[in-house]
Amino acid sequence: MKSFQIDRSNLQNQAFTIRRHKFPYFLKVWHYHTELELVVVLKSTGTRFIGDNIEQFKHGEIILIGKDLPHMWFNDKEYFEEGSKLEAEAIAIHFREDFAGEYFLNMSEMKGVSDLLKRANYGIRFYGETNSIIERIEKLFSLNEFDKVIEFIKILNFLAKH
């Protein structure tokens, strides 16, 4: 299957973008991009393809996908049936590895986050209790731009220790 590169050049002057996607089902596009992606599945079930890994997914999952790593979410067949009332909803955060500046991740204080982003080259699924981190991610929508960046760094640090 051919993978498509998605252009996210709108990140040029932002640390990251955050969007809530709500569809009858997720788009079935095997794709990659030069940015990392943090995904929170709020509603949906199906099969997740990340690199050479294929697993079932469900609501409440948090996944970190590395740059240039092909991926796709494919909903269960019930989502495609005529008259289906099911919904697929997720939050997607896209960011460059150098989102906080060229030297930021080289600081000793950022070693955990730096290591996390390197491990994301293979994709990372976060297990265990995820409700508190999902709440923090959802809160990003209500913060001003400065606080949004600070909280995002805190979220990455939390995930690095998770």
DSSP file with accessible surface (Angstrom, degrees, kcal/mol):
  #  RESIDUE AA STRUCTURE BP1 BP2  ACC     N-H-->O    O-->H-N    N-H-->O    O-->H-N    TCO  KAPPA ALPHA  PHI   PSI    X-CA   Y-CA   Z-CA
    1    1 A M              0   0  179      0, 0.0     2,-0.3     0, 0.0     0, 0.0   0.000 360.0 360.0 360.0 130.9    0.0    0.0    0.0
    2    2 A K        -     0   0  155      1,-0.0     2,-0.3     0, 0.0    28,-0.2  -0.570 360.0-143.3 -78.6 134.5    1.4    3.4   -1.0
    3    3 A S        -     0   0   29     -2,-0.3     2,-0.4    26,-0.1    28,-0.3  -0.778   9.9-140.6-100.5 146.7    1.6    5.9    1.8
    4    4 A F  E     -a   31   0A 114     26,-2.2    28,-2.1    -2,-0.3     2,-0.4  -0.866  10.0-129.7-107.9 138.1    1.0    9.6    1.2
    5    5 A Q  E     -a   32   0A 111     -2,-0.4     2,-0.5    26,-0.2    28,-0.2  -0.715  20.7-150.0 -85.1 131.2    2.9   12.5    2.7
    6    6 A I        -     0   0   52     26,-2.7     2,-0.6    -2,-0.4    28,-0.4  -0.899  11.8-132.8-102.9 129.3    0.6   15.1    4.3
    7    7 A D        +     0   0  123     -2,-0.5     3,-0.1     1,-0.1    26,-0.1  -0.715  29.2 170.6 -84.9 119.4    1.8   18.7    4.3
    8    8 A R    >   +     0   0   46     -2,-0.6     3,-1.6     1,-0.1    -1,-0.1  -0.228  24.2 141.4-117.6  42.2    1.5   20.4    7.6
    9    9 A S  G >   +     0   0   57      1,-0.3     3,-1.6     2,-0.1    -1,-0.1   0.613  50.8  87.9 -66.1  -6.8    3.5   23.5    6.7
   10   10 A N  G 3  S+     0   0   74      1,-0.3     3,-0.4    -3,-0.1    -1,-0.3   0.558  72.5  75.8 -67.9  -2.5    1.0   25.6    8.8
   11   11 A L  G X   +     0   0    1     -3,-1.6     3,-1.5     1,-0.2    -1,-0.3   0.440  61.5 106.9 -84.7   1.4    3.3   24.8   11.7
   12   12 A Q  T <  S+     0   0  124     -3,-1.6    -1,-0.2     1,-0.3    -2,-0.1   0.841  91.7  23.4 -52.6 -41.1    5.9   27.3   10.6
   13   13 A N  T 3  S+     0   0  163     -3,-0.4     2,-0.3     3,-0.0    -1,-0.3   0.146 113.9  76.2-115.3  19.9    5.1   29.9   13.2
   14   14 A Q  S <  S-     0   0   84     -3,-1.5     3,-0.1     1,-0.1     0, 0.0  -0.959  70.7-136.3-129.7 149.9    3.5   27.8   15.9
   15   15 A A  S    S-     0   0   21     -2,-0.3    81,-0.6     1,-0.3     2,-0.3   0.886  87.2 -25.7 -68.2 -37.7    5.0   25.3   18.5
   16   16 A F  E     -E   95   0B  12     79,-0.2     2,-0.4    -3,-0.1    -1,-0.3  -0.979  57.4-124.3-164.3 165.4    2.2   22.9   17.7
   17   17 A T  E     -E   94   0B   8     77,-2.2    77,-1.9    -2,-0.3     2,-0.4  -0.939  18.9-164.0-117.5 146.9   -1.4   22.6   16.4
   18   18 A I  E     +E   93   0B  25     -2,-0.4     2,-0.4    75,-0.2    75,-0.2  -0.999  13.3 171.9-131.2 130.7   -4.2   20.9   18.2
   19   19 A R  E     -E   92   0B  95     73,-2.0    73,-2.7    -2,-0.4     2,-0.6  -0.995  27.6-140.5-139.3 145.4   -7.4   19.9   16.6
   20   20 A R  E     -E   91   0B 102     -2,-0.4     2,-0.5    71,-0.2    71,-0.2  -0.928  22.8-160.8-102.6 123.8  -10.5   17.9   17.5
   21   21 A H  E     +E   90   0B  58     69,-3.4    69,-2.4    -2,-0.6     2,-0.4  -0.916  12.0 178.1-109.0 131.4  -11.7   15.7   14.7
   22   22 A K  E     +E   89   0B 110     -2,-0.5    67,-0.2    67,-0.2    -2,-0.0  -0.970  16.8 146.4-136.6 116.1  -15.2   14.3   14.7
   23   23 A F  E     -E   88   0B  73     65,-2.7    65,-3.5    -2,-0.4     3,-0.1  -0.915  62.3-105.2-139.4 166.0  -16.4   12.2   11.8
   24   24 A P  S    S-     0   0   82      0, 0.0     2,-0.3     0, 0.0    65,-0.1   0.836 109.1  -9.4 -62.4 -29.5  -18.8    9.3   11.1
   25   25 A Y  S    S-     0   0   91     63,-0.1     2,-0.1    62,-0.1    63,-0.1  -0.971  87.8 -88.2-160.4 158.3  -15.5    7.3   10.8
   26   26 A F        -     0   0   20     -2,-0.3    49,-0.3    -3,-0.1     2,-0.2  -0.430  53.8 -94.8 -70.0 151.0  -11.8    8.1   10.6
   27   27 A L        -     0   0  114      1,-0.1     2,-1.6    -2,-0.1    46,-0.5  -0.444  29.7-134.4 -67.9 134.2  -10.3    8.7    7.2
   28   28 A K        +     0   0  111     -2,-0.2     2,-0.5    44,-0.1    -1,-0.1  -0.538  55.8 135.3 -91.0  70.3   -8.8    5.6    5.7
   29   29 A V        -     0   0   60     -2,-1.6     2,-0.7    44,-0.2    44,-0.2  -0.964  50.0-145.5-125.8 116.4   -5.6    7.1    4.4
   30   30 A W        +     0   0   45     -2,-0.5   -26,-2.2   -28,-0.2     2,-0.3  -0.704  49.0 147.2 -75.9 111.5   -2.2    5.5    4.9
   31   31 A H  E     -aB   4  71A  24     40,-2.1    40,-2.5    -2,-0.7     2,-0.3  -0.891  35.8-161.8-145.6 171.7   -0.1    8.6    5.4
   32   32 A Y  E     -a    5   0A  60    -28,-2.1   -26,-2.7    -2,-0.3     2,-0.3  -0.942   6.5-166.4-149.3 167.3    2.9   10.1    7.1
   33   33 A H        -     0   0    1     -2,-0.3    35,-3.6     2,-0.3    36,-0.4  -0.976  35.7-112.4-154.3 162.5    4.2   13.6    7.9
   34   34 A T  S    S+     0   0   65    -28,-0.4     2,-0.2    -2,-0.3    33,-0.2   0.580  94.6  79.6 -76.8  -8.5    7.4   15.3    9.0
   35   35 A E  S    S-     0   0    9     61,-0.1    33,-0.3    31,-0.1    -2,-0.3  -0.651  84.6-114.6 -94.7 155.1    5.8   16.3   12.3
   36   36 A L  E     -F   95   0B   2     59,-3.0    59,-2.0    -2,-0.2     2,-0.4  -0.488  31.2-148.0 -76.6 159.8    5.3   14.1   15.4
   37   37 A E  E     -FG  94  65B  15     28,-2.3    28,-3.2    57,-0.2     2,-0.6  -0.990  13.1-162.7-138.8 127.0    1.7   13.4   16.3
   38   38 A L  E     -FG  93  64B   0     55,-2.7    55,-2.5    -2,-0.4     2,-0.4  -0.953  21.1-168.4-105.7 120.1    0.1   12.9   19.7
   39   39 A V  E     -FG  92  63B   8     24,-3.1    24,-2.6    -2,-0.6     2,-0.5  -0.935  15.5-169.7-117.6 133.6   -3.4   11.3   19.2
   40   40 A V  E     -FG  91  62B   1     51,-2.5    51,-2.3    -2,-0.4     2,-0.8  -0.987  16.2-147.4-117.8 118.5   -6.1   10.8   21.8
   41   41 A V  E     +F   90   0B   0     20,-2.4    19,-3.6    -2,-0.5    20,-0.4  -0.788  22.9 171.8 -86.4 112.8   -9.0    8.6   20.7
   42   42 A L  E     +     0   0B  34     47,-2.2     2,-0.3    -2,-0.8    48,-0.2   0.823  69.8   6.0 -89.8 -39.0  -12.1   10.0   22.4
   43   43 A K  E    S+F   89   0B  84     46,-2.2    46,-2.7    16,-0.1    -1,-0.4  -0.974  96.0  69.6-144.7 131.9  -14.7    7.8   20.6
   44   44 A S        -     0   0    6     -2,-0.3    15,-0.5    44,-0.2     2,-0.3  -0.545  44.3-142.9 144.4 159.4  -14.2    4.9   18.2
   45   45 A T        +     0   0   47     13,-0.2    31,-1.7    -2,-0.2     2,-0.3  -0.966  43.5  91.5-143.5 156.9  -13.0    1.4   17.7
   46   46 A G  E    S-DC  57  75A   0     11,-1.7    11,-2.7    -2,-0.3     2,-0.4  -0.993  70.8 -38.7 159.5-149.7  -11.2   -0.4   15.0
   47   47 A T  E     -DC  56  74A  26     27,-3.3    27,-3.1    -2,-0.3     2,-0.4  -0.938  42.9-152.7-118.3 132.8   -7.7   -1.3   13.8
   48   48 A R  E     -DC  55  73A   4      7,-4.0     7,-2.2    -2,-0.4     2,-0.5  -0.885   5.1-164.4-107.3 131.9   -4.7    0.9   14.1
   49   49 A F  E     +DC  54  72A  52     23,-3.1    23,-2.3    -2,-0.4     2,-0.4  -0.973  15.8 165.1-115.6 118.3   -1.8    0.6   11.7
   50   50 A I  E >   -DC  53  71A   9      3,-2.4     3,-2.5    -2,-0.5    21,-0.2  -0.952  66.8 -49.1-135.2 115.1    1.5    2.3   12.7
   51   51 A G  T 3  S-     0   0   26     19,-3.1    71,-0.1    -2,-0.4    72,-0.0  -0.419 123.2 -23.0  58.2-124.9    4.6    1.3   10.8
   52   52 A D  T 3  S+     0   0  162     -2,-0.1     2,-0.4    70,-0.1    -1,-0.3   0.261 117.4 103.8 -99.4  13.1    4.6   -2.5   10.7
   53   53 A N  E <   -D   50   0A  61     -3,-2.5    -3,-2.4    69,-0.1     2,-0.4  -0.810  46.6-174.6 -99.3 134.9    2.4   -2.7   13.8
   54   54 A I  E     +D   49   0A 107     -2,-0.4     2,-0.3    -5,-0.2    -5,-0.2  -0.991  18.5 150.0-129.8 120.3   -1.3   -3.6   13.6
   55   55 A E  E     -D   48   0A  64     -7,-2.2    -7,-4.0    -2,-0.4     2,-0.1  -0.979  46.6 -99.2-145.1 159.4   -3.5   -3.6   16.7
   56   56 A Q  E     -D   47   0A 120     -2,-0.3     2,-0.3    -9,-0.3    -9,-0.3  -0.455  39.5-159.8 -72.2 149.3   -7.1   -3.0   17.7
   57   57 A F  E     +D   46   0A   5    -11,-2.7   -11,-1.7    -2,-0.1     2,-0.3  -0.910  12.9 175.0-129.1 161.5   -7.8    0.5   19.1
   58   58 A K    >   -     0   0  118     -2,-0.3     3,-1.1   -13,-0.2   -13,-0.2  -0.928  43.2 -61.8-151.7 174.5  -10.6    1.9   21.3
   59   59 A H  T 3  S+     0   0  122    -15,-0.5   -17,-0.2    -2,-0.3     3,-0.1  -0.213 112.3  39.7 -62.8 151.4  -11.6    5.1   23.1
   60   60 A G  T 3  S+     0   0   20    -19,-3.6    -1,-0.2     1,-0.3     2,-0.2   0.373  81.8 135.4  91.5  -2.8   -9.3    6.4   25.8
   61   61 A E    <   -     0   0    9     -3,-1.1   -20,-2.4   -20,-0.4     2,-0.4  -0.540  38.8-159.9 -82.3 145.9   -6.1    5.5   23.9
   62   62 A I  E     -GH  40 126B   0     64,-0.6    64,-2.5   -22,-0.2     2,-0.4  -0.996  14.2-179.5-123.6 126.3   -3.1    7.9   23.7
   63   63 A I  E     -GH  39 125B   2    -24,-2.6   -24,-3.1    -2,-0.4     2,-0.5  -0.984  17.1-156.5-129.1 136.4   -0.6    7.3   20.9
   64   64 A L  E     -GH  38 124B   0     60,-2.6    60,-2.3    -2,-0.4     2,-0.5  -0.968  14.7-165.2-113.3 122.9    2.6    9.2   20.1
   65   65 A I  E     -G   37   0B   0    -28,-3.2   -28,-2.3    -2,-0.5    56,-0.2  -0.921  14.1-130.8-112.9 128.9    3.7    8.8   16.5
   66   66 A G    >   -     0   0    1     54,-2.2     3,-1.4    -2,-0.5   -33,-0.2  -0.174  38.8 -77.3 -72.2 166.5    7.2    9.7   15.3
   67   67 A K  T 3  S+     0   0   83      1,-0.2   -33,-0.2   -33,-0.2    -1,-0.2  -0.333 114.1   8.9 -65.2 143.3    8.0   11.9   12.3
   68   68 A D  T 3  S+     0   0   80    -35,-3.6    -1,-0.2   -33,-0.3   -34,-0.1   0.635  90.4 137.8  61.7  18.2    7.7   10.2    8.9
   69   69 A L    <   -     0   0   22     -3,-1.4    -1,-0.2   -36,-0.4   -36,-0.1  -0.842  54.5-128.1 -95.7 113.3    6.1    7.1   10.4
   70   70 A P        +     0   0   32      0, 0.0   -19,-3.1     0, 0.0     2,-0.3  -0.323  40.6 161.8 -62.0 142.2    3.3    5.8    8.2
   71   71 A H  E     +BC  31  50A   1    -40,-2.5   -40,-2.1   -21,-0.2     2,-0.3  -0.984  18.5 176.7-157.9 161.9    0.0    5.3   10.1
   72   72 A M  E     - C   0  49A  14    -23,-2.3   -23,-3.1    -2,-0.3     2,-0.5  -0.935  21.2-140.5-166.3 145.0   -3.8    4.9    9.7
   73   73 A W  E     - C   0  48A  22    -46,-0.5     2,-0.5    -2,-0.3   -25,-0.2  -0.964  18.7-168.7-109.9 129.5   -6.9    4.3   11.8
   74   74 A F  E     - C   0  47A  78    -27,-3.1   -27,-3.3    -2,-0.5     3,-0.1  -0.965  16.0-137.6-122.7 114.9   -9.5    2.0   10.2
   75   75 A N  E     - C   0  46A   2     -2,-0.5   -29,-0.3   -49,-0.3     5,-0.1  -0.251  28.6 -90.6 -70.1 158.3  -12.8    1.8   12.0
   76   76 A D    >   -     0   0   44    -31,-1.7     3,-1.9     1,-0.1     4,-0.4  -0.220  44.4-103.3 -60.8 157.7  -14.8   -1.4   12.6
   77   77 A K  G >> S+     0   0  151      1,-0.3     3,-1.6     2,-0.2     4,-0.5   0.784 115.9  70.8 -60.1 -27.6  -17.3   -2.3    9.8
   78   78 A E  G >4 S+     0   0   79      1,-0.3     3,-0.8     2,-0.2    -1,-0.3   0.800  89.7  62.8 -60.6 -27.7  -20.3   -1.1   11.9
   79   79 A Y  G <4 S+     0   0   20     -3,-1.9    -1,-0.3     1,-0.2    -2,-0.2   0.750 104.5  46.9 -68.1 -23.2  -19.1    2.5   11.3
   80   80 A F  G <4 S+     0   0   68     -3,-1.6    -1,-0.2    -4,-0.4    -2,-0.2   0.464  85.0 114.3 -99.8  -2.6  -19.6    2.2    7.5
   81   81 A E  S X< S-     0   0  111     -3,-0.8     3,-2.0    -4,-0.5     2,-0.0  -0.408  80.2 -95.3 -71.6 144.9  -23.0    0.6    7.6
   82   82 A E  T 3  S+     0   0  201      1,-0.3    -1,-0.1    -2,-0.1    -2,-0.1  -0.334 110.6  15.6 -59.8 132.9  -25.9    2.7    6.1
   83   83 A G  T 3  S+     0   0   59      1,-0.2    -1,-0.3    -3,-0.1    -2,-0.1   0.527  86.0 161.0  80.9   6.1  -27.7    4.6    8.9
   84   84 A S    <   -     0   0   43     -3,-2.0    -1,-0.2     1,-0.1    -5,-0.1  -0.347  28.3-165.9 -62.1 135.9  -24.9    4.1   11.4
   85   85 A K        +     0   0  189     -2,-0.1    -1,-0.1     2,-0.1    -6,-0.1   0.312  49.5 121.3-101.7   5.3  -25.1    6.6   14.3
   86   86 A L        -     0   0   74     -8,-0.2     2,-0.3     1,-0.0   -43,-0.0  -0.335  46.8-156.4 -69.4 152.8  -21.5    5.8   15.5
   87   87 A E        -     0   0   74      2,-0.0     2,-0.5    -2,-0.0   -62,-0.1  -0.965  12.9-147.4-131.1 149.0  -18.9    8.5   15.6
   88   88 A A  E     +E   23   0B   0    -65,-3.5   -65,-2.7    -2,-0.3     2,-0.4  -0.977  26.3 174.2-113.3 123.0  -15.2    8.6   15.5
   89   89 A E  E     +EF  22  43B  18    -46,-2.7   -46,-2.2    -2,-0.5   -47,-2.2  -0.997   4.3 156.1-134.9 135.1  -13.7   11.4   17.6
   90   90 A A  E     -EF  21  41B   7    -69,-2.4   -69,-3.4    -2,-0.4     2,-0.5  -0.984  35.1-130.0-151.0 158.1  -10.0   12.2   18.4
   91   91 A I  E     -EF  20  40B   0    -51,-2.3   -51,-2.5    -2,-0.3     2,-0.4  -0.949  25.6-166.8-108.0 133.2   -7.7   15.0   19.3
   92   92 A A  E     -EF  19  39B   4    -73,-2.7   -73,-2.0    -2,-0.5     2,-0.5  -0.988   6.9-170.0-125.3 126.1   -4.5   15.3   17.2
   93   93 A I  E     -EF  18  38B   0    -55,-2.5   -55,-2.7    -2,-0.4     2,-0.4  -0.977   7.5-166.9-113.5 122.7   -1.5   17.4   18.2
   94   94 A H  E     +EF  17  37B   2    -77,-1.9   -77,-2.2    -2,-0.5     2,-0.3  -0.930  17.0 158.0-110.7 135.4    1.1   17.9   15.5
   95   95 A F  E     -EF  16  36B   0    -59,-2.0   -59,-3.0    -2,-0.4     2,-0.2  -0.993  37.2-116.6-154.5 151.4    4.5   19.3   16.4
   96   96 A R    >   -     0   0   64    -81,-0.6     3,-1.8    -2,-0.3     4,-0.1  -0.563  32.4-115.9 -83.4 155.6    8.1   19.4   15.1
   97   97 A E  T 3  S+     0   0   59      1,-0.3     3,-0.3    -2,-0.2     8,-0.1   0.863 119.4  46.6 -60.3 -32.4   10.9   17.9   17.1
   98   98 A D  T >  S+     0   0   80      1,-0.2     3,-2.4     2,-0.1    -1,-0.3  -0.013  73.0 133.3 -99.0  32.7   12.4   21.3   17.5
   99   99 A F  T <  S+     0   0   14     -3,-1.8    -1,-0.2     1,-0.3    -2,-0.1   0.747  76.9  41.1 -57.4 -26.1    9.0   23.0   18.4
  100  100 A A  T 3  S-     0   0   42      1,-0.4    -1,-0.3    -3,-0.3     3,-0.1   0.228 131.6 -67.7-107.6  14.2   10.7   24.8   21.4
  101  101 A G    X>  -     0   0   34     -3,-2.4     3,-0.6     1,-0.1     4,-0.5  -0.240  53.2 -78.5 114.6 156.3   13.9   25.8   19.6
  102  102 A E  T 34 S+     0   0  139      1,-0.2     3,-0.1     2,-0.1    -1,-0.1   0.829 126.3  33.7 -59.2 -36.0   16.9   24.1   18.2
  103  103 A Y  T >> S+     0   0  156      1,-0.1     3,-1.2    -3,-0.1     4,-0.6   0.535  89.5  96.3-102.0  -5.8   18.7   23.6   21.5
  104  104 A F  G X4 S+     0   0   44     -3,-0.6     3,-1.3     1,-0.3     6,-0.2   0.905  86.5  45.3 -54.4 -50.4   15.7   23.0   23.9
  105  105 A L  G 3< S+     0   0   22     -4,-0.5    -1,-0.3     1,-0.3     9,-0.2   0.629 103.4  66.7 -73.7 -10.7   15.8   19.2   23.8
  106  106 A N  G <4 S+     0   0  125     -3,-1.2    -1,-0.3    -4,-0.1    -2,-0.2   0.590  76.2 105.1 -84.1  -9.8   19.6   19.2   24.3
  107  107 A M  S X< S-     0   0   83     -3,-1.3     3,-1.8    -4,-0.6     4,-0.2  -0.447  80.1-125.6 -69.2 143.6   19.3   20.6   27.8
  108  108 A S  G >  S+     0   0  100      1,-0.3     3,-1.5     2,-0.2     4,-0.3   0.852 110.0  61.6 -60.1 -31.8   19.9   18.0   30.5
  109  109 A E  G 3  S+     0   0  142      1,-0.3    -1,-0.3     2,-0.1     3,-0.3   0.717 103.7  50.6 -66.5 -18.4   16.6   18.9   32.1
  110  110 A M  G <> S+     0   0   19     -3,-1.8     4,-3.0    -6,-0.2    -1,-0.3   0.296  74.3 109.7-103.7  11.1   14.8   17.8   28.9
  111  111 A K  H <> S+     0   0  122     -3,-1.5     4,-2.8     1,-0.2     5,-0.2   0.895  77.8  51.6 -56.2 -43.0   16.5   14.4   28.5
  112  112 A G  H  > S+     0   0   34     -4,-0.3     4,-2.1    -3,-0.3    -1,-0.2   0.932 113.6  43.4 -60.8 -45.2   13.4   12.5   29.4
  113  113 A V  H  > S+     0   0    1      2,-0.2     4,-2.5     1,-0.2    -2,-0.2   0.922 113.0  52.7 -67.0 -42.1   11.3   14.3   26.8
  114  114 A S  H  X S+     0   0   12     -4,-3.0     4,-1.8     1,-0.2    -2,-0.2   0.934 110.7  47.1 -58.6 -45.1   14.1   14.0   24.2
  115  115 A D  H  X S+     0   0   51     -4,-2.8     4,-2.5    -5,-0.2    -1,-0.2   0.892 109.6  54.8 -64.1 -39.2   14.3   10.2   24.8
  116  116 A L  H  X S+     0   0    0     -4,-2.1     4,-1.5    -5,-0.2    -2,-0.2   0.937 107.4  48.9 -58.8 -47.3   10.5   10.0   24.5
  117  117 A L  H  < S+     0   0    0     -4,-2.5     4,-0.3     1,-0.2    -1,-0.2   0.859 110.6  51.4 -66.4 -31.5   10.5   11.7   21.1
  118  118 A K  H >< S+     0   0  113     -4,-1.8     3,-1.5     1,-0.2    -1,-0.2   0.917 108.8  50.5 -68.5 -42.7   13.3    9.4   19.9
  119  119 A R  H >< S+     0   0  119     -4,-2.5     3,-1.8     1,-0.3     4,-0.3   0.791  95.8  72.6 -65.2 -25.4   11.3    6.3   21.0
  120  120 A A  G >< S+     0   0    0     -4,-1.5   -54,-2.2     1,-0.3     3,-1.5   0.680  72.3  85.9 -65.0 -14.4    8.3    7.7   19.1
  121  121 A N  G <  S+     0   0   69     -3,-1.5    -1,-0.3    -4,-0.3    -2,-0.1   0.722  99.4  36.9 -58.2 -19.2   10.0    6.8   15.9
  122  122 A Y  G <  S-     0   0  197     -3,-1.8    -1,-0.3    -4,-0.1    -2,-0.2   0.412 124.8-103.4-107.4  -5.2    8.4    3.4   16.4
  123  123 A G    <   -     0   0   24     -3,-1.5     2,-0.4    -4,-0.3   -58,-0.2   0.325  31.2-136.2  86.1 138.0    5.1    4.6   17.8
  124  124 A I  E     -H   64   0B  28    -60,-2.3   -60,-2.6    -4,-0.1     2,-0.5  -0.996   9.3-162.3-132.2 128.9    4.2    4.5   21.5
  125  125 A R  E     -H   63   0B  73     -2,-0.4     2,-0.5   -62,-0.2   -62,-0.2  -0.944  19.8-138.7-106.1 129.3    0.9    3.5   23.0
  126  126 A F  E     -H   62   0B  13    -64,-2.5   -64,-0.6    -2,-0.5     2,-0.2  -0.784  22.1-161.5 -93.1 124.8    0.5    4.7   26.6
  127  127 A Y        +     0   0  134     -2,-0.5     2,-0.1   -66,-0.1   -66,-0.0  -0.494  44.0  32.5 -98.5 169.8   -1.1    2.1   28.9
  128  128 A G  S    S+     0   0   65     -2,-0.2     2,-0.6    34,-0.0    -2,-0.0  -0.450 108.0   0.6  88.1-159.3   -2.8    2.3   32.3
  129  129 A E        +     0   0  122      1,-0.2     4,-0.2    -2,-0.1    -2,-0.1  -0.539  61.9 162.3 -70.2 113.6   -4.9    5.1   33.6
  130  130 A T     >  +     0   0   14     -2,-0.6     4,-2.4     2,-0.1     5,-0.2   0.464  45.2  96.3-112.8  -4.2   -5.0    7.8   30.9
  131  131 A N  H  > S+     0   0   90      1,-0.2     4,-2.3     2,-0.2     5,-0.2   0.886  83.9  51.1 -58.4 -41.4   -8.1    9.9   32.1
  132  132 A S  H  > S+     0   0   56      1,-0.2     4,-1.8     2,-0.2    -1,-0.2   0.909 112.6  45.2 -66.3 -38.8   -6.0   12.5   33.9
  133  133 A I  H  > S+     0   0    4      2,-0.2     4,-2.4     1,-0.2    -1,-0.2   0.881 110.4  54.4 -73.5 -33.4   -3.7   13.1   30.9
  134  134 A I  H  X S+     0   0   15     -4,-2.4     4,-2.8     2,-0.2     5,-0.2   0.927 107.5  51.4 -63.1 -41.3   -6.6   13.2   28.5
  135  135 A E  H  X S+     0   0  129     -4,-2.3     4,-1.9     1,-0.2    -1,-0.2   0.910 110.0  49.2 -60.7 -41.5   -8.2   15.9   30.7
  136  136 A R  H  X S+     0   0   69     -4,-1.8     4,-0.8     2,-0.2    -1,-0.2   0.892 111.3  49.1 -65.8 -39.4   -4.9   17.9   30.5
  137  137 A I  H >< S+     0   0    0     -4,-2.4     3,-1.0     1,-0.2     4,-0.4   0.927 110.8  49.8 -66.0 -43.5   -4.8   17.6   26.8
  138  138 A E  H >< S+     0   0   69     -4,-2.8     3,-1.3     1,-0.2     4,-0.3   0.863 103.1  62.0 -63.6 -32.0   -8.4   18.7   26.4
  139  139 A K  H >X S+     0   0  112     -4,-1.9     3,-1.8     1,-0.3     4,-0.5   0.772  84.6  77.7 -65.6 -24.1   -7.7   21.7   28.6
  140  140 A L  G X< S+     0   0    0     -3,-1.0     3,-1.1    -4,-0.8    -1,-0.3   0.837  83.4  65.1 -54.5 -33.1   -5.1   22.9   26.0
  141  141 A F  G <4 S+     0   0   77     -3,-1.3    -1,-0.3    -4,-0.4    -2,-0.2   0.785 103.7  45.7 -61.0 -27.7   -8.1   24.2   24.0
  142  142 A S  G <4 S+     0   0   94     -3,-1.8    -1,-0.2    -4,-0.3    -2,-0.2   0.488  94.3  96.3 -97.5  -2.7   -9.0   26.8   26.6
  143  143 A L  S << S-     0   0   34     -3,-1.1     2,-0.0    -4,-0.5    -3,-0.0  -0.538  77.0-109.7 -89.9 155.3   -5.5   28.1   27.4
  144  144 A N     >  -     0   0   91     -2,-0.2     4,-2.5     1,-0.1     5,-0.2  -0.290  44.4 -95.8 -72.2 167.5   -3.8   31.2   26.0
  145  145 A E  H  > S+     0   0  124      1,-0.2     4,-1.7     2,-0.2     5,-0.2   0.883 121.9  46.6 -57.7 -44.9   -1.0   30.7   23.6
  146  146 A F  H  > S+     0   0  145      1,-0.2     4,-2.1     2,-0.2    -1,-0.2   0.961 115.5  44.6 -63.2 -51.2    1.9   31.0   26.1
  147  147 A D  H  > S+     0   0   70      1,-0.2     4,-2.8     2,-0.2     5,-0.2   0.833 108.0  60.4 -64.4 -30.7    0.2   28.7   28.7
  148  148 A K  H  X S+     0   0   30     -4,-2.5     4,-2.2     2,-0.2    -1,-0.2   0.922 106.6  45.5 -62.1 -43.6   -0.7   26.2   26.0
  149  149 A V  H  X S+     0   0   43     -4,-1.7     4,-2.2    -3,-0.2    -2,-0.2   0.932 113.5  49.0 -66.6 -44.6    3.0   25.8   25.2
  150  150 A I  H  X S+     0   0   65     -4,-2.1     4,-2.1     1,-0.2    -2,-0.2   0.939 113.1  47.1 -61.5 -45.3    4.0   25.4   28.8
  151  151 A E  H  X S+     0   0   24     -4,-2.8     4,-2.5     1,-0.2    -1,-0.2   0.889 109.0  55.0 -65.7 -36.6    1.3   22.9   29.5
  152  152 A F  H  X S+     0   0    0     -4,-2.2     4,-2.6    -5,-0.2    -1,-0.2   0.923 107.2  49.8 -62.8 -42.3    2.2   20.9   26.4
  153  153 A I  H  X S+     0   0   32     -4,-2.2     4,-2.4     1,-0.2    -1,-0.2   0.919 110.8  50.5 -61.7 -40.9    5.8   20.6   27.6
  154  154 A K  H  X S+     0   0  111     -4,-2.1     4,-2.6     2,-0.2    -2,-0.2   0.894 109.1  51.6 -63.8 -38.9    4.5   19.4   31.0
  155  155 A I  H  X S+     0   0    0     -4,-2.5     4,-2.7     2,-0.2    -2,-0.2   0.936 109.9  48.6 -63.6 -45.9    2.3   16.8   29.2
  156  156 A L  H  X S+     0   0    0     -4,-2.6     4,-2.3     1,-0.2    -2,-0.2   0.912 111.4  50.5 -60.8 -40.3    5.3   15.5   27.2
  157  157 A N  H  X S+     0   0   56     -4,-2.4     4,-1.4     2,-0.2    -2,-0.2   0.919 110.2  49.7 -63.3 -43.2    7.3   15.4   30.5
  158  158 A F  H  X S+     0   0   67     -4,-2.6     4,-0.9     1,-0.2     3,-0.4   0.934 112.0  47.9 -60.2 -45.8    4.5   13.4   32.2
  159  159 A L  H  < S+     0   0    2     -4,-2.7     3,-0.4     1,-0.2    -2,-0.2   0.869 106.4  57.6 -64.9 -34.4    4.3   11.0   29.2
  160  160 A A  H  < S+     0   0   21     -4,-2.3    -1,-0.2     1,-0.2    -2,-0.2   0.834 113.3  40.0 -63.1 -31.9    8.1   10.6   29.3
  161  161 A K  H  <        0   0  161     -4,-1.4    -1,-0.2    -3,-0.4    -2,-0.2   0.546 360.0 360.0 -90.8 -12.2    7.8    9.4   32.9
  162  162 A H     <        0   0   97     -4,-0.9   -35,-0.1    -3,-0.4   -34,-0.0  -0.366 360.0 360.0 -67.5 360.0    4.6    7.3   32.4
